[in-house]
Amino acid sequence: RNMVLVSCASLLDPDLAPEGCHVIHAYVPATEPYAPWEGMDRTSAEYRRKKEEAAQVLWEAVEKQIPDARQRAKVSLIGTPLTHERFLRRSQGSYGPFLSAATSDGMLSGQATCVPGFLCCGDSTFPGIGMPAVAASGLIAANSVVSVAEHWRMLDRIRM
């Protein structure tokens, strides 16, 4: 847990949170080992304690900018490798795609596919993991369909 990334997407899109609130996403990118979590009972007190312990480094990073963030939080959701494994179907709870050295060049794919008119976006495509990168992936896909200027015109039409 040597690096924490923090983003606040509701600064760019206030509709992501109730009025007067924000959504803060803090995570340690691909640095949480699976082995200590493997086989744990997700309903056990030990698991809850371990989750809270793992969240400490995240709270500390957020509190460097927002000292009372923990007290002000209305909702706090803590994910673990078991959370990613269960809900995202990620092998061993990985954060982001698995790129095998045997079957890939180590690069994430772009948005284009071999199916005409079908594009991909998300954490398994360039530029990768995390909310900002996933949002950028969606923008890249959208910009390959229509121009940025056309996007702005469409957003103006729907008053966004």
C-alpha positions as CSV (number, residue, x, y, z in Angstrom):
1,R,0.0,0.0,0.0
2,N,2.6,2.5,-1.1
3,M,0.4,4.7,-3.2
4,V,-3.2,5.9,-2.9
5,L,-5.1,7.5,-5.7
6,V,-8.0,9.8,-4.9
7,S,-10.6,11.3,-7.3
8,C,-13.7,13.3,-6.8
9,A,-15.8,12.9,-10.0
10,S,-18.7,14.9,-8.5
11,L,-16.6,18.1,-8.9
12,L,-17.0,17.6,-12.6
13,D,-20.5,16.2,-12.5
14,P,-22.6,17.3,-9.5
15,D,-25.4,14.9,-10.4
16,L,-23.2,12.0,-9.1
17,A,-24.0,13.0,-5.5
18,P,-26.9,14.6,-3.6
19,E,-26.8,18.4,-3.4
20,G,-24.2,19.6,-1.0
21,C,-22.3,16.3,-1.1
22,H,-19.5,14.7,-3.1
23,V,-18.3,11.3,-4.1
24,I,-14.7,10.5,-3.2
25,H,-13.1,7.4,-4.6
26,A,-9.8,6.4,-2.9
27,Y,-7.9,3.2,-3.8
28,V,-4.6,1.5,-3.8
29,P,-4.0,0.6,-7.5
30,A,-3.1,-3.1,-7.8
31,T,-1.1,-3.2,-4.6
32,E,-3.3,-5.2,-2.3
33,P,-2.2,-8.8,-2.2
34,Y,-4.8,-11.5,-2.5
35,A,-3.3,-14.2,-0.3
36,P,-4.1,-12.6,3.1
37,W,-7.8,-12.4,2.0
38,E,-8.1,-15.8,0.3
39,G,-10.7,-18.1,2.0
40,M,-11.9,-15.5,4.5
41,D,-15.5,-15.6,5.5
42,R,-16.9,-12.2,4.3
43,T,-19.5,-12.3,7.1
44,S,-16.9,-12.8,9.9
45,A,-15.8,-10.2,12.5
46,E,-12.2,-10.9,11.4
47,Y,-13.0,-9.9,7.8
48,R,-14.8,-6.7,8.9
49,R,-11.8,-5.8,11.1
50,K,-9.4,-6.5,8.3
51,K,-11.4,-4.3,5.9
52,E,-11.4,-1.4,8.4
53,E,-7.7,-1.8,8.9
54,A,-7.1,-1.8,5.1
55,A,-9.2,1.3,4.7
56,Q,-7.1,3.3,7.2
57,V,-4.4,4.1,4.6
58,L,-7.2,5.4,2.3
59,W,-8.8,7.6,4.9
60,E,-5.4,9.0,5.9
61,A,-4.7,10.0,2.3
62,V,-8.2,11.7,1.9
63,E,-7.8,13.4,5.3
64,K,-4.6,15.1,4.1
65,Q,-6.9,17.3,2.1
66,I,-10.1,17.0,4.0
67,P,-9.2,16.6,7.7
68,D,-12.7,15.7,8.9
69,A,-13.7,13.6,5.9
70,R,-14.4,10.5,8.0
71,Q,-16.7,12.3,10.3
72,R,-18.5,14.0,7.4
73,A,-19.0,10.8,5.3
74,K,-22.6,9.8,5.0
75,V,-21.8,6.5,3.2
76,S,-18.5,4.6,3.2
77,L,-18.1,1.5,1.1
78,I,-14.9,-0.5,1.5
79,G,-13.9,-3.0,-1.2
80,T,-11.3,-5.8,-0.9
81,P,-9.9,-8.3,-3.3
82,L,-12.8,-10.5,-2.3
83,T,-15.3,-7.8,-3.2
84,H,-13.7,-7.5,-6.7
85,E,-13.6,-11.2,-7.1
86,R,-17.3,-11.6,-6.2
87,F,-18.9,-8.5,-7.9
88,L,-16.5,-7.8,-10.8
89,R,-15.6,-11.5,-11.4
90,R,-11.9,-10.5,-11.3
91,S,-9.4,-13.3,-10.9
92,Q,-8.0,-13.2,-7.4
93,G,-9.7,-9.8,-6.9
94,S,-7.4,-8.0,-9.2
95,Y,-7.9,-4.3,-9.8
96,G,-8.0,-4.0,-13.6
97,P,-7.4,-6.5,-16.4
98,F,-5.0,-9.5,-16.3
99,L,-2.5,-9.2,-19.1
100,S,-0.6,-12.5,-19.7
101,A,2.9,-12.1,-21.0
102,A,2.3,-15.3,-22.9
103,T,-0.7,-14.0,-24.8
104,S,-0.3,-10.3,-25.0
105,D,2.3,-7.6,-25.6
106,G,1.5,-6.1,-22.2
107,M,-0.6,-3.3,-23.7
108,L,-4.2,-2.6,-23.1
109,S,-6.4,-2.8,-26.2
110,G,-7.9,0.3,-27.7
111,Q,-11.6,0.9,-28.2
112,A,-11.9,-0.6,-31.7
113,T,-13.0,-4.2,-32.2
114,C,-13.3,-6.4,-35.2
115,V,-17.1,-6.0,-35.1
116,P,-18.2,-3.0,-37.2
117,G,-19.8,-0.3,-35.1
118,F,-18.9,-2.0,-31.8
119,L,-16.5,-0.3,-29.5
120,C,-15.2,-1.2,-26.0
121,C,-14.5,1.1,-23.1
122,G,-13.7,0.5,-19.4
123,D,-10.8,-0.5,-17.2
124,S,-9.7,-3.3,-19.6
125,T,-9.1,-0.9,-22.4
126,F,-6.6,2.0,-22.8
127,P,-5.9,4.1,-20.6
128,G,-6.7,1.5,-17.9
129,I,-7.9,1.3,-14.3
130,G,-9.5,3.9,-12.0
131,M,-12.4,6.3,-12.4
132,P,-10.5,9.0,-14.4
133,A,-9.0,6.5,-16.8
134,V,-12.3,4.7,-17.3
135,A,-14.1,8.0,-18.0
136,A,-11.3,8.8,-20.5
137,S,-11.8,5.4,-22.1
138,G,-15.5,6.3,-22.6
139,L,-14.6,9.7,-24.1
140,I,-12.1,8.1,-26.5
141,A,-14.8,5.6,-27.7
142,A,-17.4,8.4,-28.0
143,N,-15.0,10.7,-29.9
144,S,-14.4,7.9,-32.4
145,V,-18.1,8.0,-33.2
146,V,-18.7,11.7,-33.4
147,S,-16.4,14.7,-33.1
148,V,-15.9,16.7,-29.9
149,A,-17.8,19.6,-31.4
150,E,-20.7,17.4,-32.1
151,H,-20.6,16.1,-28.5
152,W,-20.8,19.7,-27.3
153,R,-23.8,20.4,-29.5
154,M,-25.6,17.2,-28.3
155,L,-24.9,18.1,-24.6
156,D,-26.2,21.6,-25.2
157,R,-29.4,20.1,-26.7
158,I,-30.0,18.0,-23.6
159,R,-28.9,20.8,-21.3
160,M,-25.9,19.1,-19.8
